[in-house]
Amino acid sequence: MNGDKSSKMVIDEDLHSRQLAVYGREAMKRMASSAVLISGANGLGVEIAKNAILAGLRSVVIHDKKAVQLSDLSAQFYLTPEDIGKNRAEACKDKLQELNTAVAVKASTTDLTDEFLKLFEVVVLTDSSLEEAKRVDNFCHASGISFIWAKTHGVFSAVFTDFGPSFTVIDVNGEEPLTGIVASITSGTVPLVTCVEDERLQFQDGQTVTFSEVEGMTQLNNHRPIKVKNCKAHSFELDLDTSRFEEYQRGGIVVQCKEPKTLKFSPLTEALQQPGEFLMSDFAKFDRPPTLHVGFQAMEAFQAEHGRPPRPADASDAEQVLQLAKSINAALPESVHGELGEGVLRALAHCGGAELNPMAAMLGGVVGQEVVKAISGKFHPIHQWFYFDSMESLPELDKLPAEEFAPLGSRYDAQVGVFGRSLQVKLAGLKLFLVGAGALGCEFIKNFAMMGIACPDAGAEGGSVTVTDDDTIEKSNLSRQFLFRDWDIG
């Protein structure tokens, strides 16, 4: 879509040196000519926007129609108490712009019309209803626009991707192509290639290779990619008749051809009924994704019916979510529906109205990578569902009184609603020592503050966070360490 534009792009190599090494120049140029819409300026939305802006896209539009509320301060790190009542996107736009002045960052409160959506290569929704997500995705799927829908409920999260009916992954894994040094090549209908025994070959049957620097059998040097078979540690056969080629003399380099891969994505409406294979994050929770696939739909149904999420530690709300999940599960095709984890669904309902900064930060990194994959074609994208949870972090809900999860009227109420008041007080009194304020260190500092660690207003005195780092800030740091600016260099 942006071939003409990207060919003229100049990449700031001092700023993006590490990204260039990972993605390559052509992928970086595609990113620098692409526009992305992120609808939902909540904690997850601003994390995705932060990562997309640091990556060096041409423009990022942060979209939202909601006004800032106290609850937004639990996860959205660019909002302050003074922003309450302002539009969420407009309140954080200027701070997002500071991350990278080369990226055009805009705030929008318009309707998500077809004409508006046409302006973007990627559309991300983080705070939209299921019905709105279906509508937007149907348009994106038909228009060649990559679509991502992502949500968090406390310690539970979900990502759906739809990159269209035919999406080409240029480089599946980003690894350097396999190579070998040729020792001999036989002539015949099934020629055998033997390589020097310094290293084991890692070619696999069905892969294709090209040759260079071959002396004698020079026809191989300019030949199209050739399929290999019967691959061994130091030899393989070619699916090529070389009986009429010149005799092999010496030398030669053989290099694996990295084949592009074409993926077919289903629109959200279809993928809800036929989700396919879930991307696993924890094989100890093999049965978790099917339950969460139904559970997240049940949460959407509860929100649509009541106009609010389930309340924490509310047995009645949890029971309604459970019954909705059973109904949704029963309506799925027989090959899809399975046994639901009732304890998981009740915990999901408990977390329903909470957005936690650490979960937003984690999922924001995942979705930020999917945005880059959609634009660059580098690395295999999520295809199409990814569910993640940290349910083991929850307290034993049935052993704590409901009052433990009651709101305090503070910015930490979302966290209190998930983990309880006692843990919030404990976090406020912690003494932490952080070694390193680099890319990870910056994220930890932000997360610690948002969680209320060592914050007296969270309920305890005496906590502290001490940070040490003996390095100095360089320009290349600015593309990944979001707390630093141009004027901090040196």
matplotlib code that plots the C-alpha trace (Angstrom):
import matplotlib.pyplot as plt

x = [0.0, 2.8, 5.5, 6.1, 6.2, 8.4, 11.1, 11.8, 11.8, 15.0, 15.5, 17.2, 19.8, 21.1, 17.6, 16.5, 19.8, 18.5, 15.2, 17.1, 19.1, 15.9, 13.4, 15.7, 15.6, 12.7, 10.4, 11.4, 10.6, 7.1, 6.6, 7.7, 5.0, 2.1, -0.8, -2.4, -5.6, -5.9, -9.4, -9.6, -7.3, -7.5, -4.4, -4.1, -4.6, -2.0, 0.5, 0.0, 0.2, 3.5, 5.0, 3.8, 5.1, 8.5, 8.7, 8.7, 5.4, 4.3, 1.3, -0.7, -4.3, -5.5, -9.3, -11.8, -15.1, -15.1, -14.2, -11.5, -12.7, -10.9, -10.9, -8.8, -5.9, -5.4, -3.8, -3.5, -0.1, -0.4, -3.5, -3.5, -6.3, -6.3, -7.5, -10.7, -13.6, -11.4, -11.6, -9.2, -7.5, -7.0, -5.7, -2.8, -2.0, 0.7, 2.5, 2.4, 3.8, 6.9, 7.9, 8.9, 8.6, 9.0, 5.6, 2.4, 0.3, -3.3, -6.3, -9.8, -13.3, -15.1, -17.3, -15.6, -17.2, -16.0, -14.6, -12.5, -11.3, -10.0, -7.2, -5.3, -3.3, -4.0, -7.0, -6.8, -9.8, -9.2, -12.4, -15.1, -18.1, -18.2, -20.9, -18.8, -15.7, -17.7, -18.8, -15.4, -13.7, -16.2, -15.2, -11.5, -11.5, -13.1, -10.9, -7.4, -7.0, -5.4, -7.6, -6.8, -9.3, -7.7, -9.2, -8.2, -10.3, -8.1, -5.6, -7.3, -6.6, -7.5, -6.2, -7.9, -6.2, -7.6, -5.0, -7.4, -8.2, -4.6, -1.8, 1.8, 4.5, 7.7, 9.9, 8.4, 11.0, 13.6, 16.5, 19.4, 19.1, 20.9, 24.1, 26.7, 30.1, 30.0, 32.5, 31.1, 28.1, 27.4, 25.8, 22.6, 18.8, 19.1, 22.4, 23.9, 25.4, 28.0, 29.2, 32.3, 32.0, 32.8, 29.2, 26.0, 23.6, 20.1, 18.3, 14.9, 13.2, 11.1, 13.1, 14.6, 18.2, 20.4, 24.1, 26.9, 30.6, 30.4, 33.3, 32.7, 28.9, 28.4, 24.8, 23.8, 25.0, 22.2, 19.6, 16.2, 15.6, 16.0, 14.0, 16.1, 15.3, 16.8, 18.6, 21.4, 23.9, 26.4, 24.6, 21.3, 19.8, 18.5, 15.2, 17.0, 18.5, 22.2, 23.2, 23.6, 25.5, 29.3, 31.2, 31.6, 35.2, 35.4, 33.9, 30.5, 28.1, 24.6, 22.0, 18.5, 15.7, 13.3, 9.9, 7.1, 4.0, 0.4, -2.1, -5.9, -7.7, -11.4, -13.4, -14.4, -18.0, -16.8, -13.8, -16.0, -17.8, -14.8, -11.7, -9.3, -6.1, -5.4, -1.9, -0.7, 1.3, 1.3, 0.9, 0.0, -3.2, -4.1, -7.8, -7.9, -8.2, -11.5, -13.0, -11.8, -13.0, -16.5, -16.0, -15.0, -18.1, -20.2, -18.6, -19.6, -23.2, -23.4, -22.1, -24.7, -27.5, -26.7, -24.7, -21.9, -19.3, -19.8, -18.9, -16.0, -16.8, -20.4, -21.8, -24.9, -23.1, -20.6, -23.5, -25.0, -21.7, -21.5, -25.0, -24.3, -21.1, -22.9, -25.5, -22.9, -20.9, -24.0, -24.6, -21.2, -20.6, -20.2, -16.6, -15.8, -17.7, -16.2, -16.2, -16.0, -13.9, -16.5, -13.9, -12.1, -15.4, -16.2, -12.7, -13.1, -16.4, -14.7, -12.1, -14.6, -14.5, -10.8, -8.0, -4.6, -1.4, 0.9, -1.6, -2.1, 1.7, 2.2, -0.6, 0.4, 3.7, 2.1, -0.3, 2.4, 4.4, 1.3, 0.9, 4.5, 4.0, 0.9, 2.8, 6.2, 5.3, 8.2, 7.6, 4.6, 1.5, -1.0, -3.5, -6.0, -6.8, -4.5, -5.7, -3.5, -4.2, -2.4, -5.2, -2.6, -2.0, -5.5, -6.2, -8.5, -11.7, -14.0, -11.9, -12.0, -15.1, -16.7, -15.6, -12.0, -12.7, -14.9, -13.6, -11.7, -12.4, -8.8, -6.9, -6.1, -9.7, -9.3, -6.4, -8.2, -11.2, -9.1, -6.6, -8.1, -7.3, -4.8, -2.5, -2.7, -1.5, 1.3, 2.4, 2.5, 4.9, 7.4, 11.0, 12.3, 15.8, 15.8, 19.2, 19.0, 16.9, 17.1, 14.3, 13.0, 13.9, 11.7, 8.8, 9.3, 9.5, 6.2, 4.5, 5.7, 4.3, 1.0, 0.5, 1.0, 4.3, 5.9, 3.0, 1.7, -1.7, -2.1, -2.4, 1.0, 4.0, 7.7, 7.9, 10.5, 11.8, 15.5, 16.9, 20.5, 22.2, 25.7, 25.1, 24.4, 21.6, 22.3, 20.1, 19.5, 17.9, 15.1, 13.4, 12.8, 13.2, 10.1, 10.9, 13.8, 13.7, 16.2, 17.3, 18.3, 21.0, 24.3]
y = [0.0, 2.4, 1.1, 4.5, 6.4, 3.9, 3.9, 7.6, 7.2, 8.0, 6.1, 7.8, 5.1, 6.6, 6.4, 3.0, 1.1, -1.9, -2.1, -1.9, -5.0, -6.9, -5.8, -4.7, -1.5, -2.3, -3.2, -0.1, 2.0, 0.4, 1.2, 4.8, 5.3, 3.7, 5.1, 3.3, 4.0, 3.0, 3.3, 3.4, 5.6, 3.4, 1.8, -0.8, 1.7, 4.1, 1.2, 0.1, 3.7, 4.2, 1.2, 2.1, 5.6, 4.5, 2.0, 5.0, 4.8, 7.7, 8.6, 7.3, 8.5, 7.8, 7.8, 8.0, 9.5, 9.0, 11.5, 10.7, 9.2, 8.4, 4.7, 5.4, 6.5, 2.8, 1.9, 4.9, 6.3, 9.5, 10.7, 12.7, 13.8, 17.2, 15.4, 14.1, 15.3, 15.8, 13.6, 10.7, 10.9, 14.6, 14.5, 12.2, 13.2, 15.7, 13.4, 10.6, 13.1, 13.7, 10.1, 10.6, 14.0, 12.3, 10.6, 12.6, 11.9, 13.0, 12.7, 12.0, 11.9, 11.2, 8.3, 5.2, 5.6, 3.7, 6.8, 7.5, 3.8, 4.0, 6.3, 3.6, 0.5, -1.0, -0.5, -1.5, -1.5, -1.8, -0.5, -1.4, -3.7, -7.0, -5.7, -2.6, -4.8, -7.1, -4.1, -2.5, -5.8, -6.6, -3.3, -3.8, -7.4, -6.3, -3.3, -4.7, -3.1, -5.1, -5.3, -6.1, -6.4, -6.6, -6.5, -7.0, -7.9, -7.8, -10.7, -12.0, -10.7, -11.5, -10.6, -11.2, -10.5, -10.3, -9.4, -10.2, -13.1, -13.3, -12.0, -12.7, -13.1, -12.2, -13.7, -16.1, -16.1, -13.4, -15.8, -15.7, -18.3, -21.6, -22.0, -24.6, -24.9, -27.3, -30.1, -32.1, -32.3, -35.4, -35.4, -37.2, -37.1, -37.1, -35.3, -35.6, -32.5, -33.0, -30.2, -29.8, -31.5, -28.4, -27.9, -30.0, -28.9, -28.0, -28.1, -29.9, -31.9, -29.6, -26.4, -24.6, -23.5, -21.4, -21.8, -19.3, -19.5, -23.0, -23.8, -26.3, -26.8, -23.1, -23.6, -23.8, -20.3, -18.5, -21.2, -20.6, -22.0, -25.7, -28.1, -30.4, -33.8, -36.7, -34.2, -35.6, -34.1, -33.2, -34.0, -33.6, -34.4, -31.9, -32.2, -31.3, -33.2, -32.1, -34.8, -32.2, -29.7, -29.3, -31.5, -30.1, -29.0, -27.2, -24.6, -23.3, -21.8, -23.2, -20.9, -21.6, -19.6, -18.2, -18.8, -16.3, -17.8, -16.8, -16.8, -16.7, -14.8, -15.2, -12.1, -11.9, -13.0, -16.3, -16.7, -16.5, -19.7, -21.4, -20.1, -22.6, -23.3, -21.0, -19.6, -21.1, -19.2, -21.8, -25.5, -26.1, -24.3, -26.3, -26.2, -22.5, -20.8, -22.5, -21.4, -17.9, -17.8, -18.3, -16.3, -13.1, -13.4, -13.9, -10.7, -8.8, -10.2, -9.2, -5.7, -5.3, -6.5, -4.5, -1.5, -2.3, -5.0, -7.6, -6.4, -7.8, -10.5, -10.5, -14.1, -13.1, -11.3, -14.2, -16.7, -14.7, -14.7, -18.4, -19.0, -16.8, -18.7, -22.0, -20.7, -19.4, -22.6, -24.7, -22.7, -23.3, -26.0, -29.4, -29.6, -26.4, -26.4, -28.2, -28.4, -25.0, -24.2, -22.7, -21.5, -19.7, -18.0, -16.9, -15.4, -13.7, -12.1, -11.0, -9.1, -7.8, -4.1, -3.8, -2.7, -3.3, -1.5, -4.6, -6.5, -3.5, -3.2, -6.9, -7.0, -3.6, -5.1, -8.1, -6.0, -3.4, -6.3, -7.4, -3.9, -4.0, -7.5, -6.3, -3.5, -5.1, -8.7, -9.8, -12.6, -14.8, -13.0, -14.3, -16.5, -15.5, -15.8, -15.4, -15.6, -15.0, -15.0, -14.8, -16.4, -17.8, -14.2, -13.9, -14.3, -17.2, -15.3, -17.5, -16.9, -13.1, -11.0, -8.9, -5.7, -6.5, -5.7, -2.6, 0.6, 3.2, 6.1, 6.2, 5.7, 2.2, 0.9, -1.3, -3.1, -3.2, -4.8, -7.6, -8.3, -6.6, -3.8, -5.7, -6.3, -2.6, -1.5, -4.0, -2.7, 0.9, -0.1, -2.1, -1.2, -2.0, -1.7, -1.6, -2.2, -0.7, 2.1, 0.9, -0.4, -2.8, -0.6, 2.2, -0.1, -1.4, 2.1, 3.1, -0.1, 0.2, 3.7, 2.8, -0.1, 2.2, 0.7, 3.0, 5.5, 6.8, 7.6, 3.8, 3.3, 2.9, 5.0, 4.1, 2.5, 3.4, 2.6, 3.1, 3.0, 2.7, 2.9, 4.0, 4.3, 7.5, 8.1, 7.8, 8.7, 5.0, 4.6, 6.9, 4.4, 1.9, 3.7, 5.8, 7.9, 9.7, 12.6, 14.4, 16.8, 13.8, 12.6, 12.5]
z = [0.0, 0.9, -1.6, -3.2, 0.1, 1.9, -0.8, 0.0, 3.8, 5.6, 8.9, 11.9, 12.4, 15.7, 17.2, 15.7, 15.6, 17.5, 15.6, 12.3, 13.3, 14.2, 11.5, 8.6, 6.6, 4.3, 7.2, 9.1, 6.0, 5.8, 9.4, 8.9, 6.2, 8.0, 10.0, 13.0, 14.9, 18.5, 19.8, 23.6, 25.6, 28.7, 30.3, 27.6, 24.8, 26.0, 26.4, 22.8, 21.6, 23.5, 21.9, 18.4, 18.7, 20.0, 17.0, 14.6, 12.7, 10.5, 12.5, 15.5, 16.2, 19.8, 19.7, 22.6, 23.4, 27.2, 29.9, 32.5, 35.7, 38.9, 38.0, 34.8, 37.0, 38.1, 34.8, 32.5, 33.4, 31.4, 33.3, 36.6, 39.0, 37.3, 34.1, 35.6, 33.4, 30.3, 27.2, 27.7, 24.3, 24.4, 28.0, 27.1, 23.4, 24.2, 26.6, 23.9, 21.3, 23.5, 23.0, 19.4, 17.6, 14.2, 14.6, 14.1, 17.2, 17.1, 19.3, 17.9, 19.3, 16.0, 15.2, 13.8, 10.4, 7.3, 5.8, 9.0, 9.2, 5.6, 6.7, 8.5, 7.8, 11.3, 13.6, 17.2, 19.6, 23.4, 24.9, 22.4, 22.9, 21.0, 18.7, 17.8, 17.3, 14.9, 12.8, 12.6, 11.8, 9.0, 7.3, 7.9, 6.7, 3.4, 3.0, 3.5, 6.9, 9.7, 12.8, 16.5, 19.4, 22.8, 26.3, 29.9, 33.0, 36.0, 35.8, 32.6, 29.0, 25.4, 21.9, 18.6, 15.3, 11.7, 9.1, 6.2, 3.9, 2.5, 4.6, 3.7, 6.4, 4.6, 7.4, 9.8, 12.5, 11.7, 12.0, 9.6, 6.7, 7.2, 5.2, 4.3, 2.6, -0.3, -0.5, -3.5, -5.8, -7.9, -11.4, -12.1, -11.8, -7.9, -7.2, -3.8, -2.2, 0.6, 2.8, 4.9, 8.3, 10.4, 11.3, 11.1, 8.4, 9.7, 6.3, 6.4, 3.6, 1.4, 2.0, -0.9, -1.4, -3.7, -4.6, -5.2, -5.8, -7.3, -9.7, -12.5, -12.1, -12.6, -13.8, -10.1, -9.3, -11.1, -10.7, -9.2, -5.7, -5.6, -3.3, -1.0, 0.3, 2.3, 4.5, 6.7, 9.1, 6.3, 3.0, 1.2, -2.2, -4.8, -6.6, -9.8, -12.8, -13.1, -15.6, -18.4, -16.2, -16.2, -13.7, -10.2, -9.5, -6.1, -3.7, -3.3, -0.7, -0.2, 1.4, 2.6, 0.9, 3.5, 2.0, 2.7, 4.3, 3.5, 6.3, 6.0, 8.8, 9.5, 10.6, 14.2, 13.6, 12.2, 14.6, 17.6, 16.4, 15.0, 16.9, 15.6, 17.5, 20.4, 20.9, 24.2, 26.8, 29.5, 28.7, 32.4, 31.5, 28.4, 29.1, 30.0, 26.6, 25.6, 29.0, 28.6, 25.0, 26.2, 29.4, 27.6, 25.5, 28.7, 30.1, 27.0, 27.3, 31.0, 30.2, 27.4, 29.7, 32.8, 31.4, 33.9, 34.5, 37.3, 40.7, 42.7, 45.2, 44.1, 44.1, 42.2, 39.4, 39.1, 38.9, 36.1, 34.2, 34.7, 33.3, 30.3, 29.6, 29.7, 27.3, 24.9, 25.2, 24.4, 21.2, 19.8, 17.2, 18.8, 17.7, 19.7, 22.9, 25.9, 29.6, 31.3, 34.3, 36.7, 39.1, 36.3, 35.2, 38.7, 39.1, 35.7, 36.9, 40.1, 38.0, 35.5, 36.1, 36.9, 34.6, 36.2, 35.1, 35.0, 32.9, 30.6, 30.3, 29.4, 26.9, 25.5, 24.6, 22.9, 20.9, 20.0, 18.5, 16.5, 15.1, 13.9, 12.4, 10.5, 8.9, 8.4, 7.5, 9.8, 12.3, 12.6, 14.0, 16.5, 14.4, 15.7, 19.5, 22.4, 26.0, 29.0, 32.7, 36.1, 38.1, 40.5, 41.6, 43.1, 46.8, 47.9, 47.2, 49.3, 52.4, 52.4, 53.4, 50.6, 52.5, 51.7, 48.1, 48.7, 47.0, 49.0, 46.7, 45.5, 42.3, 43.5, 43.7, 40.7, 42.3, 45.7, 43.9, 42.6, 45.4, 48.5, 50.8, 52.8, 49.9, 48.9, 52.3, 52.1, 48.6, 50.0, 52.7, 50.5, 50.2, 46.8, 45.2, 41.4, 39.7, 36.2, 34.7, 31.1, 28.9, 31.5, 34.4, 33.0, 32.7, 36.3, 37.7, 36.0, 37.1, 40.7, 40.9, 39.2, 41.6, 44.6, 45.8, 48.4, 47.8, 51.2, 49.7, 49.1, 52.9, 54.6, 55.5, 55.2, 51.8, 49.2, 45.7, 45.2, 41.7, 40.6, 37.2, 36.4, 32.6, 30.7, 28.3, 24.5, 21.6, 20.8, 24.3, 23.3, 21.1, 23.9, 27.3, 27.4, 30.5, 28.7, 26.2, 23.9, 26.6, 28.9, 26.5, 28.3]

ax = plt.figure().add_subplot(projection="3d")
ax.plot(x, y, z, "-o")
ax.set_aspect("equal")
plt.show()
